[in-house]
Amino acid sequence: MTKSKNIKDPHPGRIKKGIQNRVKILYGIFALLSLMVIGQIVATQYGPNGTPLRNLSEARCYTTRTIEGAQGNIYDRNGEVLSTDTRGYRLRLDLHAEALGGGVYEMELPALCDSLSAMFGKPASHYKKMLGDIRHRALNKIGSSYYSQPFITQTLNQREYDRLRTFPLMEPRYGLVVETRQSRHKVYGSLAAYTISSGVESAYRDVIKAEDGENRFVWLDSRHRHSVPTIDKDNTPAQNGNNIITTIDINLQDVVESALRRKLEDNNATSGTAIVIECATGEIRAMANLTHYEGGQINDDFNYAIQWQGAPGSTFKGVSLMALIDEAGLSLDKRIDCGTKPTMKINGLNITDTHVVGKKTGKTTLKGIFAESSNIGFAKTVTEVYGDNPERWVEYINAIGLDSVRNIQRMKGYGFRGIKHPSTYKQEGGWSHTTLTQTAYGYELDMTPLQTLMFYNAVANDGKLIQPILVKSIERDGEIVEEFSTEVVNPAICSPESLAKLRECMEAVVSDELGTAHSGLGSLPFRVAGKTGTAQIYQKAGNRGRTAYETKDGSREYLATFVGYFPAEAPKYTCIVSIKTLRKKGEVKFYTGAGVSLPVFREIAEYIYAHDPAWYKEATPTTEGTARTKATTATPTEEYVMPDVRGMGLRDALWELERRDLRVTFKGKGSVVSQSIEPGKEYTEGESVRLELRIEN
């Protein structure tokens, strides 16, 4: 076969060169494509649309959430938590979850509905219908939030949440979505609730305030149902608030509030306050404030101790007596004629007493008019001594210092702003010709119960007028940030000699046969010094009847008070009880300090005496030389059966055991979980039983 002349054999070098040229072209194309991709990336990242695109990517993959810090706790003086932040839970359901397929939802639904019914009280059919509706909306994509519907409207606490998580389908893989919320919880319920929330927490909001943090989370699914936190340099931790240590003893607060509540119920009184402070330090150990509404409900919703202001009535006679002794130099034995009738006209006013003093002779001493609380005696004596120079009276009393104290630390109060000065005569709301006479027995001036307490605590405290405190310290992580101590307003309200006479007269109120508190406190196994007081409350013009102290329907309002300290020979505590009572026309009911407030004071004092170990051992000797103690000596033959108080609150347990003459000690807070003497066992009168309390979740 012959070769064609037109076909030439390829040269190897030429073939190689052609391949190389084609490869170069491909490399060039790839390089150009790479440059285009890089250029697009740069344009995407740093071009005009770069930031929006990056934000969109971030939003699809990540989210930033606020991490709530916890507000500081409020503690009582013994470290018991009074108020704290608690975690609450809100639950939603995504019934579109894949794990519910294959008949899982239908199989588990009846058991879930039964469990929800048992927990929340609604019938199982209610939950079956509701869950079925949520499931239908999820499967058919009805509504913008079809995949995540709330099925429990209330916020659950930790105990409720833990219980619900044991129910069928209550797992994230079945579509459970959990949201947590912080809420404020009063550990002891209504005890001192208003004082804590509207008092301490409100006043020290900046102290207990928490600083929220932020944390970055990455989404685990396209529908943004589940996420986990990430470690990121921009994460900021939450900062918890500072803790506040109060001076309150929550166990004493329970007793004080319970005693006050019972008296409001028994006497159908309208409101009241009771305060206990430690004499030397001015620290408030208990402060109860209660309002009794017409329907019978009793709430702690107003701080009467520092925000109620009005005429103190006969408790102001202690101030008048001090002026007569210390400034005017009168003797306690000065004879005073109050007349043989319970009414006497003095300085143009008809002054009335509840009885004729001095065993109905009308004649007694300066000490006697204080012990028997004679309006006539004080109005007559003060008018006689200071009538020609009332400025002496006003300036002496205003110099005591009560007008300089209206608040408790940051908590705003009201009250005594000093007696009106004679220089304001004929001015609106100023001095009048009756001012001197009426202030002598506690009218034409305003004071709060706390300011009255302060004065009598000064008498107990060797003449030192101090401002009570409710907040002892501020702490953070166990370290004291700020500590508060007693502020001395006046180091000496009067001379030591006058103070001794004042204390003598206050003891006579209780110890003397004619003393207004003798029948109520004279039988105690320790000595009390105090003063009763009953003040008619001035009515507003729109509700005024025939007189300024009478309503349109003929009713009268009274402020009944007893204030005192104990033990009288070495005072440790000062206490005031003030109760407001409405006495309708013709109604027979207690309305005086001795009849209404004194029994509450006695119950408080007896509790403190019985539960203060150091004081309890120092029983007061009687005239026979033997010791009187509260508990009786048990005998082997006096046997009883121990009740079961487990599950009870402290208040109910104490009532149940102490009424059986048992001596009770306790530890912890919440409900009783154990008792040292088992239920059903025999015990002897006066035996001790120890309770352990715990807050059950």
C-alpha positions as CSV (number, residue, x, y, z in Angstrom):
1,M,0.0,0.0,0.0
2,T,1.3,3.3,-0.9
3,K,1.1,6.4,1.4
4,S,-0.8,9.5,0.4
5,K,1.3,12.5,-0.4
6,N,-1.1,15.0,1.4
7,I,-0.8,13.3,4.9
8,K,2.3,14.1,6.9
9,D,3.5,12.3,10.0
10,P,3.0,14.5,13.2
11,H,6.2,15.6,14.9
12,P,6.4,14.7,18.6
13,G,7.6,18.1,19.7
14,R,4.7,19.8,18.0
15,I,2.1,17.5,19.8
16,K,3.7,18.2,23.2
17,K,3.6,22.0,22.6
18,G,-0.1,21.8,21.7
19,I,-0.9,20.0,24.9
20,Q,1.0,22.5,26.9
21,N,-0.8,25.4,25.3
22,R,-4.2,23.9,26.1
23,V,-3.1,23.3,29.8
24,K,-2.1,26.9,30.1
25,I,-5.4,28.0,28.8
26,L,-7.1,25.8,31.4
27,Y,-4.9,27.2,34.2
28,G,-5.7,30.7,33.0
29,I,-9.4,29.9,33.1
30,F,-9.1,28.4,36.6
31,A,-7.1,31.4,37.8
32,L,-9.6,33.8,36.4
33,L,-12.5,31.8,38.1
34,S,-10.5,31.8,41.4
35,L,-10.0,35.6,41.2
36,M,-13.7,36.0,40.4
37,V,-14.6,33.8,43.5
38,I,-12.2,35.7,45.7
39,G,-13.5,39.0,44.4
40,Q,-17.0,37.9,45.1
41,I,-16.1,36.8,48.6
42,V,-14.4,40.1,49.3
43,A,-17.3,42.0,47.8
44,T,-19.7,40.0,49.9
45,Q,-17.7,40.5,53.1
46,Y,-16.6,44.1,52.7
47,G,-18.9,45.5,50.1
48,P,-22.1,47.5,50.6
49,N,-24.1,44.4,51.3
50,G,-21.4,42.8,53.5
51,T,-22.7,43.8,56.9
52,P,-26.4,42.9,56.2
53,L,-25.3,39.5,54.8
54,R,-23.1,38.7,57.8
55,N,-25.9,39.7,60.2
56,L,-28.3,37.4,58.3
57,S,-25.9,34.5,58.6
58,E,-25.3,35.3,62.3
59,A,-29.1,35.4,62.9
60,R,-29.6,32.1,61.2
61,C,-26.9,30.3,63.2
62,Y,-26.5,32.3,66.4
63,T,-28.5,34.2,68.9
64,T,-27.6,36.4,71.9
65,R,-29.6,36.0,75.1
66,T,-29.8,38.0,78.3
67,I,-28.5,36.0,81.3
68,E,-30.5,37.3,84.3
69,G,-28.7,38.0,87.5
70,A,-30.3,37.3,90.8
71,Q,-31.4,40.1,93.1
72,G,-29.8,40.1,96.5
73,N,-31.5,38.1,99.3
74,I,-33.1,39.7,102.4
75,Y,-32.3,37.9,105.6
76,D,-33.4,38.1,109.2
77,R,-30.9,38.7,112.0
78,N,-30.3,34.9,112.4
79,G,-29.6,34.3,108.7
80,E,-33.0,33.0,107.7
81,V,-34.0,34.0,104.2
82,L,-37.0,36.3,104.1
83,S,-37.1,37.2,100.4
84,T,-35.2,35.8,97.5
85,D,-35.3,35.3,93.7
86,T,-36.8,32.0,92.5
87,R,-36.8,30.5,89.1
88,G,-40.1,30.1,87.4
89,Y,-40.9,28.1,84.2
90,R,-43.2,28.7,81.3
91,L,-43.8,25.8,78.9
92,R,-44.7,25.6,75.2
93,L,-45.2,22.6,72.9
94,D,-44.0,21.9,69.4
95,L,-46.3,19.0,68.4
96,H,-44.8,19.0,64.9
97,A,-41.7,17.2,66.3
98,E,-40.6,14.2,64.2
99,A,-40.3,12.0,67.3
100,L,-44.1,12.1,67.8
101,G,-44.7,10.2,64.5
102,G,-45.3,6.5,64.2
103,G,-48.1,6.5,66.6
104,V,-46.1,7.8,69.6
105,Y,-48.3,10.8,70.1
106,E,-51.6,8.8,70.0
107,M,-50.2,6.1,72.4
108,E,-48.9,8.5,75.0
109,L,-51.7,11.1,74.9
110,P,-54.2,9.5,77.3
111,A,-51.5,9.1,80.1
112,L,-50.3,12.7,79.6
113,C,-53.9,14.1,79.9
114,D,-54.5,12.0,83.0
115,S,-51.3,13.3,84.6
116,L,-52.1,17.0,83.7
117,S,-55.6,16.5,85.1
118,A,-54.3,15.2,88.4
119,M,-51.8,18.1,88.7
120,F,-53.9,21.0,87.7
121,G,-57.5,19.9,88.5
122,K,-59.1,20.3,85.0
123,P,-60.7,17.2,83.4
124,A,-58.5,15.0,81.2
125,S,-60.9,15.7,78.3
126,H,-59.9,19.4,78.5
127,Y,-56.3,18.6,77.9
128,K,-57.1,16.1,75.2
129,K,-59.0,18.7,73.2
130,M,-56.4,21.4,73.8
131,L,-53.4,19.2,72.8
132,G,-55.4,17.9,69.8
133,D,-56.0,21.4,68.7
134,I,-52.3,22.3,69.1
135,R,-51.3,19.1,67.2
136,H,-53.7,19.9,64.3
137,R,-52.4,23.5,64.0
138,A,-48.8,22.2,64.0
139,L,-49.4,19.5,61.3
140,N,-51.3,21.8,59.1
141,K,-49.1,24.9,59.7
142,I,-52.0,27.0,60.8
143,G,-51.0,30.4,62.2
144,S,-47.6,32.1,62.5
145,S,-46.7,30.2,65.6
146,Y,-48.3,26.9,64.9
147,Y,-45.3,25.0,65.9
148,S,-44.9,26.4,69.4
149,Q,-48.1,26.8,71.4
150,P,-48.4,27.4,75.2
151,F,-50.4,24.6,76.9
152,I,-50.0,25.8,80.5
153,T,-50.7,29.5,81.1
154,Q,-49.3,29.7,84.7
155,T,-45.6,30.0,85.7
156,L,-44.5,26.8,87.4
157,N,-42.2,26.8,90.4
158,Q,-39.3,24.3,90.7
159,R,-41.3,21.6,92.4
160,E,-44.1,21.8,89.9
161,Y,-41.7,21.8,87.0
162,D,-39.8,18.8,88.3
163,R,-43.1,16.9,88.7
164,L,-44.3,17.8,85.2
165,R,-41.1,16.6,83.6
166,T,-41.9,13.1,84.7
167,F,-45.1,13.0,82.6
168,P,-45.2,11.3,79.2
169,L,-44.0,13.3,76.2
170,M,-42.6,16.1,78.5
171,E,-39.1,16.0,76.9
172,P,-37.4,18.4,74.4
173,R,-37.3,15.6,71.7
174,Y,-41.1,15.5,71.8
175,G,-41.3,19.3,71.3
176,L,-41.2,20.6,74.9
177,V,-39.9,24.2,74.9
178,V,-39.0,25.6,78.3
179,E,-38.6,29.3,79.2
180,T,-37.2,30.4,82.6
181,R,-38.2,33.5,84.5
182,Q,-37.0,35.1,87.7
183,S,-39.6,36.1,90.3
184,R,-39.5,37.4,93.9
185,H,-40.5,34.9,96.6
186,K,-41.4,35.7,100.2
187,V,-40.2,32.6,102.1
188,Y,-42.4,33.2,105.1
189,G,-45.5,34.2,103.1
190,S,-47.3,37.2,104.6
191,L,-45.0,37.6,107.6
192,A,-43.6,41.2,107.5
193,A,-44.3,41.1,103.7
194,Y,-45.1,44.8,103.3
195,T,-42.2,45.8,105.5
196,I,-39.9,43.7,103.3
197,S,-41.2,44.4,99.9
198,S,-42.5,48.0,100.1
199,G,-40.0,48.9,102.8
200,V,-36.6,47.3,102.6
201,E,-36.6,46.1,99.0
202,S,-38.1,49.3,97.7
203,A,-35.8,51.6,99.6
204,Y,-32.7,49.5,98.8
205,R,-33.6,48.6,95.2
206,D,-30.2,49.9,94.0
207,V,-28.4,47.8,96.5
208,I,-30.1,44.4,95.8
209,K,-30.3,45.2,92.0
210,A,-28.7,42.6,89.8
211,E,-26.7,43.3,86.6
212,D,-27.8,41.1,83.7
213,G,-25.2,39.5,81.4
214,E,-25.2,38.2,77.8
215,N,-24.3,34.9,76.3
216,R,-24.1,33.7,72.7
217,F,-26.0,30.6,71.8
218,V,-25.8,28.5,68.6
219,W,-29.1,27.1,67.1
220,L,-29.2,23.3,66.7
221,D,-32.2,23.2,64.3
222,S,-33.5,25.3,61.4
223,R,-36.7,26.2,63.3
224,H,-34.8,27.7,66.2
225,R,-36.3,25.5,68.8
226,H,-33.2,24.3,70.6
227,S,-29.8,26.0,71.2
228,V,-26.7,25.6,73.4
229,P,-24.4,28.3,74.8
230,T,-21.1,28.9,73.2
231,I,-17.8,30.3,74.6
232,D,-17.3,33.7,73.1
233,K,-15.1,36.6,74.0
234,D,-18.1,38.9,74.0
235,N,-20.0,36.9,76.6
236,T,-20.6,38.9,79.8
237,P,-21.5,37.1,83.1
238,A,-24.4,38.3,85.2
239,Q,-23.7,40.0,88.5
240,N,-25.9,39.2,91.4
241,G,-27.2,41.9,93.8
242,N,-26.0,42.5,97.3
243,N,-27.7,40.8,100.2
244,I,-29.3,42.8,103.1
245,I,-29.3,41.6,106.7
246,T,-32.2,43.0,108.6
247,T,-32.6,43.2,112.4
248,I,-35.9,41.2,112.3
249,D,-36.2,38.0,114.2
250,I,-38.7,36.1,112.0
251,N,-39.8,33.8,114.9
252,L,-40.7,36.8,117.1
253,Q,-42.3,38.5,114.0
254,D,-44.6,35.4,113.7
255,V,-45.7,35.7,117.3
256,V,-46.2,39.5,117.2
257,E,-48.1,39.3,113.9
258,S,-50.3,36.4,115.1
259,A,-51.2,38.2,118.4
260,L,-52.1,41.4,116.6
261,R,-54.1,39.5,114.0
262,R,-56.2,37.7,116.6
263,K,-56.9,40.9,118.4
264,L,-58.1,42.6,115.2
265,E,-60.4,39.7,114.6
266,D,-61.7,39.4,118.2
267,N,-62.3,43.1,118.7
268,N,-63.3,43.7,115.0
269,A,-60.7,46.5,115.0
270,T,-59.8,48.3,111.7
271,S,-56.0,48.3,111.8
272,G,-53.0,48.0,114.0
273,T,-49.3,47.9,114.5
274,A,-46.9,46.3,117.0
275,I,-43.2,47.0,117.2
276,V,-40.5,45.4,119.4
277,I,-37.0,46.9,119.6
278,E,-33.9,46.1,121.5
279,C,-33.4,48.9,124.1
280,A,-29.7,49.3,123.9
281,T,-29.3,49.1,120.1
282,G,-32.6,50.3,118.7
283,E,-32.7,47.3,116.4
284,I,-36.2,46.4,115.4
285,R,-36.8,42.8,116.2
286,A,-40.4,42.7,114.9
287,M,-42.7,45.1,113.2
288,A,-46.3,44.0,112.3
289,N,-48.7,46.2,110.4
290,L,-52.2,44.9,109.6
291,T,-55.4,46.2,108.0
292,H,-58.8,44.6,108.8
293,Y,-61.3,45.0,105.9
294,E,-65.1,44.8,106.1
295,G,-65.2,41.3,104.5
296,G,-63.0,40.0,107.3
297,Q,-59.8,39.8,105.3
298,I,-56.7,41.0,107.1
299,N,-53.8,42.2,105.0
300,D,-50.3,43.5,105.6
301,D,-50.5,46.4,103.1
302,F,-49.6,49.7,104.9
303,N,-46.8,50.6,107.3
304,Y,-48.8,52.1,110.2
305,A,-45.7,52.2,112.4
306,I,-44.0,55.0,110.5
307,Q,-46.7,56.3,108.1
308,W,-49.8,56.7,110.3
309,Q,-49.8,60.0,112.1
310,G,-52.2,61.3,114.6
311,A,-52.9,62.4,118.2
312,P,-51.0,59.9,120.5
313,G,-53.4,60.6,123.4
314,S,-52.4,59.6,126.9
315,T,-49.0,58.1,125.9
316,F,-47.9,61.7,125.4
317,K,-48.3,62.2,129.2
318,G,-44.9,60.7,129.6
319,V,-43.5,63.7,127.7
320,S,-45.6,66.1,129.8
321,L,-44.6,64.4,133.0
322,M,-40.9,64.8,132.1
323,A,-41.3,68.5,131.4
324,L,-43.1,69.0,134.8
325,I,-40.4,67.1,136.6
326,D,-37.3,68.1,134.7
327,E,-38.0,71.6,133.5
328,A,-40.5,72.9,136.0
329,G,-39.0,71.0,139.0
330,L,-42.3,69.6,140.4
331,S,-42.2,66.8,143.0
332,L,-43.9,63.5,142.4
333,D,-45.6,64.0,145.7
334,K,-47.2,67.3,144.6
335,R,-50.9,67.1,145.5
336,I,-53.4,67.7,142.6
337,D,-57.1,68.1,143.0
338,C,-58.9,66.7,140.0
339,G,-62.4,67.2,141.4
340,T,-65.1,64.7,142.4
341,K,-66.7,64.6,139.0
342,P,-65.1,63.0,135.9
343,T,-65.4,66.3,134.0
344,M,-63.8,69.7,134.7
345,K,-63.7,72.9,132.7
346,I,-60.1,74.1,132.2
347,N,-59.1,77.0,130.1
348,G,-62.6,77.0,128.5
349,L,-62.5,73.3,127.7
350,N,-64.5,70.5,129.2
351,I,-61.8,67.9,130.1
352,T,-63.1,64.4,130.8
353,D,-61.6,61.4,132.6
354,T,-62.9,57.8,132.5
355,H,-63.2,57.8,136.3
356,V,-62.7,60.0,139.4
357,V,-59.1,59.5,140.5
358,G,-57.7,58.9,144.0
359,K,-60.2,56.1,144.9
360,K,-63.0,58.5,143.9
361,T,-61.7,61.3,146.2
362,G,-60.5,63.3,143.2
363,K,-57.2,64.1,145.0
364,T,-53.9,62.4,144.2
365,T,-50.3,63.2,143.4
366,L,-48.4,64.0,140.2
367,K,-47.3,60.3,140.2
368,G,-50.9,59.4,140.8
369,I,-52.3,61.3,137.8
370,F,-49.8,59.5,135.6
371,A,-50.5,56.1,137.0
372,E,-54.3,56.6,136.6
373,S,-53.9,58.5,133.3
374,S,-55.9,61.6,134.3
375,N,-56.6,64.1,131.5
376,I,-57.9,66.5,134.1
377,G,-54.8,66.2,136.2
378,F,-52.4,66.9,133.3
379,A,-54.5,69.6,131.6
380,K,-54.8,71.4,135.0
381,T,-51.2,71.1,136.0
382,V,-49.6,72.0,132.7
383,T,-51.9,75.0,132.3
384,E,-51.1,76.3,135.8
385,V,-47.4,75.9,135.4
386,Y,-46.9,77.1,131.8
387,G,-50.0,79.2,131.2
388,D,-48.1,82.5,131.6
389,N,-45.1,81.4,129.5
390,P,-46.1,78.6,127.1
391,E,-42.9,79.2,125.1
392,R,-41.0,77.3,127.9
393,W,-43.2,74.3,127.4
394,V,-43.0,74.3,123.6
395,E,-39.2,74.8,123.4
396,Y,-38.4,72.2,126.1
397,I,-40.5,69.5,124.3
398,N,-39.3,70.4,120.8
399,A,-35.7,70.1,122.0
400,I,-36.1,66.4,122.9
401,G,-35.4,65.6,119.3
402,L,-38.4,63.6,118.3
403,D,-39.2,66.0,115.4
404,S,-35.8,65.2,113.8
405,V,-36.7,61.5,113.2
406,R,-39.4,60.6,110.7
407,N,-37.8,57.9,108.6
408,I,-36.3,54.5,109.2
409,Q,-33.1,54.6,107.3
410,R,-34.3,55.1,103.7
411,M,-37.9,54.2,104.4
412,K,-40.0,57.4,104.5
413,G,-42.1,58.1,107.5
414,Y,-44.1,61.0,109.0
415,G,-45.2,62.2,112.4
416,F,-44.2,64.6,115.1
417,R,-42.9,67.9,113.8
418,G,-42.8,69.6,117.1
419,I,-45.6,71.4,119.1
420,K,-47.0,74.6,117.4
421,H,-45.2,77.7,118.7
422,P,-47.2,80.5,120.4
423,S,-45.7,82.9,117.8
424,T,-48.1,81.3,115.3
425,Y,-51.1,82.5,117.2
426,K,-54.1,83.4,114.9
427,Q,-52.3,81.9,111.9
428,E,-54.1,79.1,110.0
429,G,-53.2,75.8,111.7
430,G,-51.2,77.6,114.3
431,W,-51.3,78.1,118.1
432,S,-54.6,78.6,119.7
433,H,-55.8,79.3,123.3
434,T,-56.5,75.6,123.7
435,T,-53.1,74.3,122.4
436,L,-51.3,74.2,125.7
437,T,-54.1,72.5,127.6
438,Q,-54.8,69.9,124.9
439,T,-51.1,69.0,124.2
440,A,-50.8,68.3,127.9
441,Y,-52.7,65.0,127.4
442,G,-51.8,64.3,123.8
443,Y,-54.0,66.2,121.4
444,E,-53.3,69.0,118.9
445,L,-50.2,67.3,117.7
446,D,-49.3,64.4,115.5
447,M,-46.9,61.4,116.2
448,T,-46.3,58.0,114.7
449,P,-46.3,54.9,116.9
450,L,-42.6,54.6,116.2
451,Q,-41.9,58.1,117.6
452,T,-43.9,57.3,120.7
453,L,-41.9,54.1,121.0
454,M,-38.6,56.1,120.6
455,F,-39.4,58.3,123.6
456,Y,-40.2,55.5,126.0
457,N,-37.2,53.5,124.8
458,A,-35.1,56.5,125.7
459,V,-36.6,56.3,129.2
460,A,-35.6,52.6,129.3
461,N,-32.2,53.4,127.7
462,D,-30.8,55.7,130.5
463,G,-32.2,58.8,128.7
464,K,-30.5,58.2,125.3
465,L,-32.8,58.9,122.4
466,I,-31.8,56.7,119.5
467,Q,-33.2,56.2,116.0
468,P,-34.4,52.6,115.5
469,I,-32.9,50.7,112.6
470,L,-34.3,47.9,110.4
471,V,-31.3,47.2,108.2
472,K,-28.2,45.9,110.0
473,S,-25.7,45.4,107.1
474,I,-25.2,45.0,103.4
475,E,-23.2,41.9,102.3
476,R,-21.7,40.5,99.1
477,D,-20.3,37.0,98.8
478,G,-20.1,36.7,102.6
479,E,-18.2,40.0,103.0
480,I,-19.8,43.0,104.8
481,V,-20.0,46.0,102.3
482,E,-21.6,48.4,104.7
483,E,-22.7,48.1,108.3
484,F,-25.3,50.3,110.1
485,S,-25.1,51.2,113.8
486,T,-27.3,53.1,116.2
487,E,-27.6,56.8,115.6
488,V,-27.9,58.8,118.8
489,V,-30.4,61.7,118.3
490,N,-30.1,63.0,121.8
491,P,-27.7,61.6,124.4
492,A,-29.8,62.8,127.3
493,I,-33.5,63.7,127.1
494,C,-33.4,64.8,130.8
495,S,-31.3,64.7,133.9
496,P,-30.6,61.3,135.6
497,E,-32.6,62.3,138.6
498,S,-35.7,63.1,136.5
499,L,-35.2,59.9,134.5
500,A,-35.3,57.9,137.7
501,K,-38.6,59.5,138.6
502,L,-40.0,58.9,135.2
503,R,-39.2,55.2,135.5
504,E,-40.8,55.1,138.9
505,C,-44.0,56.5,137.5
506,M,-44.0,54.1,134.6
507,E,-43.7,51.2,136.9
508,A,-46.5,52.5,139.0
509,V,-48.8,52.2,136.0
510,V,-48.4,48.5,136.3
511,S,-47.6,47.9,140.0
512,D,-49.9,50.3,141.7
513,E,-53.4,49.1,142.5
514,L,-55.0,52.0,140.7
515,G,-52.6,51.9,137.8
516,T,-54.3,51.6,134.4
517,A,-52.2,48.5,133.5
518,H,-52.3,46.8,136.9
519,S,-55.0,44.3,136.1
520,G,-53.5,43.3,132.8
521,L,-49.8,43.0,133.7
522,G,-49.5,43.0,137.5
523,S,-49.4,39.2,137.6
524,L,-46.5,38.7,135.3
525,P,-43.4,36.9,136.7
526,F,-41.3,39.8,135.6
527,R,-41.6,43.6,136.0
528,V,-42.9,45.8,133.3
529,A,-43.0,49.6,133.1
530,G,-45.3,51.2,130.6
531,K,-48.1,53.6,129.7
532,T,-51.6,53.1,128.4
533,G,-53.1,55.6,125.9
534,T,-56.5,56.1,124.3
535,A,-57.0,58.8,121.7
536,Q,-60.1,59.8,119.8
537,I,-59.3,60.2,116.1
538,Y,-60.1,63.6,114.5
539,Q,-62.6,63.1,111.6
540,K,-62.3,64.7,108.2
541,A,-64.7,67.5,107.4
542,G,-66.7,65.4,104.9
543,N,-67.4,62.6,107.5
544,R,-67.8,64.8,110.6
545,G,-70.9,64.6,112.8
546,R,-71.9,66.8,115.7
547,T,-68.3,67.1,116.9
548,A,-64.9,66.9,115.3
549,Y,-64.4,63.4,116.8
550,E,-67.7,61.9,115.7
551,T,-68.8,60.6,112.3
552,K,-72.1,61.4,110.6
553,D,-73.6,58.2,112.0
554,G,-72.5,58.9,115.5
555,S,-69.5,56.5,115.5
556,R,-66.2,57.3,117.0
557,E,-62.7,56.1,116.1
558,Y,-60.1,55.4,118.8
559,L,-56.4,54.7,118.8
560,A,-55.7,52.3,121.6
561,T,-52.0,52.1,122.7
562,F,-49.9,50.4,125.2
563,V,-46.1,51.1,125.2
564,G,-43.6,49.8,127.7
565,Y,-40.3,48.1,128.4
566,F,-39.2,45.0,130.3
567,P,-37.8,43.8,132.6
568,A,-38.3,47.1,134.4
569,E,-35.2,46.9,136.5
570,A,-32.8,46.1,133.6
571,P,-34.7,46.9,130.3
572,K,-33.9,44.7,127.3
573,Y,-36.9,45.3,125.1
574,T,-39.3,48.1,124.4
575,C,-42.6,47.4,122.7
576,I,-45.6,49.4,121.5
577,V,-49.0,48.1,120.3
578,S,-51.4,50.6,118.7
579,I,-54.8,49.4,117.4
580,K,-57.4,51.6,115.7
581,T,-61.0,50.7,116.6
582,L,-64.3,52.0,115.3
583,R,-67.0,52.1,118.0
584,K,-70.4,52.6,116.6
585,K,-73.0,54.6,118.5
586,G,-74.4,52.5,121.4
587,E,-71.9,49.7,120.8
588,V,-70.3,48.0,123.7
589,K,-66.7,46.9,122.9
590,F,-63.2,47.4,124.1
591,Y,-61.6,50.6,122.7
592,T,-59.0,51.6,125.3
593,G,-55.3,51.0,125.4
594,A,-55.7,48.8,128.5
595,G,-58.6,46.8,127.0
596,V,-57.3,46.3,123.4
597,S,-53.6,46.8,123.0
598,L,-52.3,45.7,126.5
599,P,-53.3,42.0,126.0
600,V,-51.3,41.9,122.8
601,F,-48.3,43.5,124.6
602,R,-48.6,40.8,127.3
603,E,-48.6,38.0,124.9
604,I,-45.5,39.3,123.2
605,A,-43.7,39.9,126.4
606,E,-44.5,36.4,127.7
607,Y,-43.2,34.8,124.5
608,I,-39.9,36.7,124.8
609,Y,-39.6,35.9,128.4
610,A,-40.2,32.2,127.8
611,H,-37.9,31.9,124.8
612,D,-34.9,33.9,126.0
613,P,-32.7,31.3,127.7
614,A,-30.5,33.8,129.5
615,W,-33.5,35.7,130.9
616,Y,-35.6,32.6,131.6
617,K,-33.0,31.3,134.1
618,E,-33.1,34.5,136.0
619,A,-36.6,34.0,137.5
620,T,-37.9,37.0,139.5
621,P,-38.0,36.3,143.3
622,T,-41.3,36.7,144.9
623,T,-41.9,38.2,148.4
624,E,-41.8,34.7,149.8
625,G,-38.2,34.3,148.5
626,T,-39.1,31.5,146.0
627,A,-38.7,31.8,142.2
628,R,-41.6,32.2,139.9
629,T,-41.1,30.6,136.5
630,K,-43.3,30.2,133.5
631,A,-43.0,26.4,133.2
632,T,-44.4,24.2,135.9
633,T,-42.5,21.3,137.3
634,A,-43.6,18.0,135.8
635,T,-44.5,15.0,137.9
636,P,-44.2,11.4,136.7
637,T,-47.9,10.9,137.1
638,E,-48.9,13.7,134.8
639,E,-48.7,12.0,131.4
640,Y,-50.1,12.9,128.1
641,V,-50.1,11.7,124.5
642,M,-47.8,13.6,122.0
643,P,-49.7,15.0,119.0
644,D,-48.4,14.7,115.5
645,V,-47.4,18.2,114.3
646,R,-45.4,17.1,111.2
647,G,-46.4,19.0,108.1
648,M,-47.6,22.0,110.2
649,G,-46.2,25.5,109.9
650,L,-44.2,26.8,112.9
651,R,-47.1,29.0,114.1
652,D,-49.6,26.1,114.3
653,A,-47.1,23.7,115.8
654,L,-46.2,26.1,118.6
655,W,-49.8,26.7,119.4
656,E,-50.6,23.0,119.5
657,L,-47.6,22.1,121.7
658,E,-47.4,25.1,124.0
659,R,-51.0,24.9,124.9
660,R,-50.2,21.4,126.2
661,D,-47.5,22.8,128.5
662,L,-44.6,21.6,126.4
663,R,-41.4,23.6,126.0
664,V,-40.6,23.9,122.3
665,T,-37.3,24.5,120.5
666,F,-36.9,24.5,116.8
667,K,-34.4,24.6,113.9
668,G,-34.9,25.5,110.3
669,K,-37.7,27.1,108.4
670,G,-40.8,26.0,106.5
671,S,-42.9,23.0,107.7
672,V,-42.2,20.6,110.6
673,V,-40.5,17.5,109.2
674,S,-39.6,15.8,112.5
675,Q,-40.2,16.0,116.2
676,S,-38.0,14.7,119.0
677,I,-41.0,13.1,120.8
678,E,-42.7,10.7,118.4
679,P,-46.5,11.1,117.9
680,G,-48.5,8.9,120.2
681,K,-45.8,8.6,122.8
682,E,-46.5,9.8,126.4
683,Y,-44.8,12.9,127.7
684,T,-44.8,14.8,131.0
685,E,-45.9,18.3,131.5
686,G,-43.1,20.8,131.0
687,E,-41.0,18.4,128.9
688,S,-39.0,19.8,126.0
689,V,-39.7,18.9,122.4
690,R,-37.4,19.8,119.5
691,L,-38.8,20.4,116.0
692,E,-37.0,20.4,112.8
693,L,-38.4,22.5,109.9
694,R,-37.7,22.4,106.3
695,I,-39.1,24.0,103.1
696,E,-40.3,21.1,101.0
697,N,-39.9,21.4,97.2
